[in-house]
Amino acid sequence: MQYVSRKAFVRGVIAGGALVAAPFVWRSGARGAEPTVLKLASIDTPISPNQTICERFAELVEKKTNGAIKLQIFAVGQLGTLQNIMSGLQTGIIDFATHTAGFLESFFPRVQLIDLPFLCRDVATAEKLLDGPIGQKLFDDMPAKGMLGLTWGHYGLRVVETTDRRVREPGDLAGLKIRVQPGAVFAASFKALGAIPVVLDISELYIALSQRTVGGFELPFVALLASKLYEVSKFVGVTNHVYNAMALIASKGKFEALDKSHQAAIREAAAELQPFWRKLIAEKTVEARAAVAEKGMTIDETDYEAFRKAMVPVYAEFRNNIGGDLLDEAIKMNG
């Protein structure tokens, strides 16, 4: 993997073109017919754990297809915004992507379920929910919009980062302009705390913080470190308000055009990827928290129960979109 400086990365994103490093391609010594090369979009920088996850998936796919399928990995910004990636999956311009649930909501309203604040009491419960009937029901919504869900991964628990205030109680966020990703649940969750949500693509966040367009954001520790946002923020409130589910998604049209044996091999690769993915993120979360503390960020524990109670009204707001039966089923799992 090649590393790029923050300045080079930001310049590449702003220009809307490729980063300094060429896209990552898995190569093998397999002979015979030319391999089919497919595009895999990553939602983070080349130094993020997500890059490692994408590389592992590419390696598994190449191995299981005997070199017939190779994946070309594009980091954040190389194929447009994170929203562009979703559209690209629909049209077949992009073949595969890893994407957090918040960006799926506008396409699949029931996915709002897994971004409800404090839905799952712990990581184990969240994984049980996603690996069971509820996770499959959410994937079942995708084919109608031109996508296929292959597996549910994770990107760490979401926490709150700010430039000029410590966050320990819900009232600490009153009046704060906070960057949120697209997804109505995120905006509603922070409105419930008295904050002012501002939707920005992650590629715009570093500059927005530098220019004080926003005063905070809410990302997992791994994303905070990978995007070098510790350079323009000072405080972390460990709210752990959302289990940041991430899906590995395929373009339905492109996937179904592949040989049946290759489709099966890719699904096997996705299933084998999942435990590696979750274990890696768990490890990297611990490392990232320690790293940003070492770089000078102040990390505060928060009043978990106070935050949970403040966000309870969000459930009623999205009940109809999600479906009452599905929401009740998820809540019962956490009972």
N, C-alpha and C positions, 0 to 999 in steps of 0.2 A: 504494500500500500504506500502511496506517495502522500506526503503531508504538504499542505499549502499554508502560507501565512494568512492571518485574518484579513489583512489589507488586500491581498490577492484574491481571497475568497469573496470579499464584499464587492470588489471591482467586477469580478466575474458575474456575480448575481445581478448587480445593477445593469450591466451590459446585456443581461439576458442570454449570454452565450455560455460557452464551455468554460470550465475552470482551467487553471494553468495545466493541471494534470490531465492527460487523456483519459477518456472513460475506461473503466476497468473491464477487461475481457478475460474470461477464462480460456486458456488454450490447452490443447492436448496434442499428443503425438499420434492420435488415431488417423488411420489412412482410409482411403476410399472416397466416397461422395463428400462433397463440401458440406460442412455442418450448417444447420439452420441457426442463425444468430437472432436472438430475441432481446428486446429491451426490458430492463428491470429498473424501475425508478425508486430511489431511496429518498426518504423525506428529511435526511439530515446531511451533515457535512461528511467529508471523507475520513475525518478523525473520530467519528462517532461509533458507538457499538453497533448502530444499525448498519453501518458499512460492513462490519464483520459478519453480521447476520446475513446480509445479502450475498456476501462472498461465499459463505458456507452453503447457502441455498444453491448458488451457481455451481459450486463444486459437486454437490449431491446430484443435481440435475445432469451435469455432464457425465458423471460416473454411471448413473442409473440408465442413461440413454446410450451408453457406450460411445460418447462423444458426438452423437448425432445432433444434440441440442446444446448450444452455448448461450450464456446470458451475458449481455453487455450492461454494466451497471452505471447508472447516471446519478450523481449526487444532487442534493437540493439546488434548484435554480437552473440546472442544465436543460431541463425539459419544460421550463416555465414554472409558474407558481404551484403550490400544493393543490390548489383547486384545478389548475390546468391538468395535473396528473389524473385526477378523477375523470375529467372529460376525455383525456387521451385513452384511458382504459375503455371507455364506451365506444369510441370510434376505431379502436385498434391501432392507433398511432403508438401507444405504449402497450406492451404485452403483459407485464407484471408490475406490481408495486406493493410496497409495504406502506400502510397508511393508518394513522390514528383514527379512532372512532369519530371524533368531532367533525372530520371532513367527510364522513359518510352520511351524516344526518340529513343534509339537504337532498340526498338521493334516496335514502332509506330511513324514513322517519322513526321506525321502531328502534333503530340503533341508538336513539336518544336515551334509551333505557340505561345503557352501560356508562353513560356520562352523567347520570344523576348523582349529585353529591352525596357521599357517604352511603351509597347503595350497598356496598359489600363491606362487612366488618373487618375483613383481612384479605390478604392475597390468596390464601388457599380457597376461601369461599368464592372469590371472583373467578378463579380458574375452574372451579367445579361448575359454576354457572355457565361459563363460556364453552366448556368441553361437553356439556350436556345438551338436553333438548332446547334450552333457550338459545344457546349459541348457534345451534343448527337452524332454528327458526329465523334468526337474523340473517344467516347466510342464504336461506331459502328466498329471501326478498330480492336477492341480487340479480339472478338471471334475467328477470324482466327488464332490468336497466342495462343489460349488456355486460355484466360482470359475474365472476364466480369467486366465492370465498374458499380459500384452500386451508387456512389454519388461523387460529387466534394466537397471537403473541402478546407481548407486554413491553411497555417502555418506561416502567417505573411509576410510582405514585406521584401525583401532581402536587406541587408545593407552591407557595407564593413568594416571589422575589420583588424587592423594591429598591429604589435609588436613595430614598431619604427618610424612611421611617421603619421602625421595627413593627413586626406583626405578631401579636400574641393573642389578641382578642378580636372578635368581629368588628368592633367599633374602630379598630386601628386602620381599617380600610375605607372608612367614610370619606367620600369626596375624591378618592384616588382614581386617576385615569389609568386603567389597567388593560394591557393588551390581552385579548382573548382570541382564540382561533375561531374560524367560522363554525357555527353550531349554536343554535338558539339556547340550548341548555346552559352553555358557559356564560353567555350574556345574562341570562336570567339568574343564575347562581350568584353572580357578583353584584347584580342590582339588589338582590336580597340582602346583601351586606352593606349597602349604601355606597358602593364603588360605582365608577363610571366606565363600563366596558367599551373598549375600542377594538374593532376587528382589524388585524393586520396580518399579512403573511409573515412567516418567520424570517424570510429574507430581508424584510424591512425593519425588523425589530431593533437591531443594534443601533442603527442610525436614529430611529425614533427615540430610543432611550438617551442617546448622546445629545439630541436636540431638545430633550424634555417634552417631546410630543406626548409621551406617556411616562408615568412614574413607576410602573411596575408591570409584572407579567406573571403567569403561572405555568411553569414547566417542570418536568421531573429533573432531578439532579443531573442525570446523564446528558440531557439536552442543554442545560445551563452550562455545563463544562464544555461540551463539544462545540457549541456556538460561541464560546468565549464571552458570554454575556456577563460573567463576573467582572469584566473590565469596565462595565457601565452600570453595575448595580452593586449594592452594599449589604443588603439584608435578605435573609431567608426566614420565612415563617413556615414551619413544618406542619402544614395543615393536613396533608395526605387526603385531600378531599375527593379525589377521583383515582380509581385504579385505571391507569392510562392504557386501555386495551388497544392493541394494534392488530390489523388483519393483513395477511398476505393474500393479495387479490390478483386474479387473472382476467384479461380481456376475454369474454366469453367467445366471441367470434374467432379470435386468433387461436385460442386454446382448442376449440372444437374442430378446427381445421387441421390440427396435428394428427399424426398417426395414433390410433387407439392405444398402441403399446406405449407410446411416448406420453400420452395423457396419463396413463396409469403410473408410469415411472415418475412423473412430476408430482402426482398426488402422494406417492410414496416418499418422495424427497421432502415435501411439505410436512408430512406427518413426522418424519425423522428430525426435521429442523426444530419442531416446537420445543422439546425439552432443552435442547442446546440454547435456544433463544431465551427462554425464561431464566435458565441458570445464569447465562451471561449477563443479562440485565440486572439480576439480583446482585451479582458480584460487582458489576460496574457502578451500580447505584451507591454502594458502600464506598468504593474508591472515589467516585465523583464528589460525594459529600465531604470526604476528607480533603480532597484536592482544593475545592473552592474555599474551605475554611482556611487552609494553608495560604491561599492567595488573598486572604484578608476579609472574606465575607463573614458577617455575624449571623449565626444560625440560632434561632429561638424555637423551642417547643411551644405549642399553642394549646389553647383550651378547646380540646376536641369536641366536647359535648356542647359548648356554647356555639361553635361553628355549625355543628350538625343541626341544632335546633333552629338557628337563624335561617338555614337553607331548606327547612321542611316544606315551606309553601311552594317550592319549585315542583314538587311531585304532583300536586293538584293541577298545576299549570300545563303539564305535559302528559297527563293521564290519557287524554283522548287520542293524542298523536301516537302514543306507544301502544295503547290498548290496555284496558283495565285488567283483563285476565292475565296478560303477560306481565304487567307490573306487579300484580298481586302474587303471581308465581315466584317472581324474583325476590320480593320482600319476604315471602314465606321461607325461602331458602336461607335467609339471613336471620330468621326468627330464633 
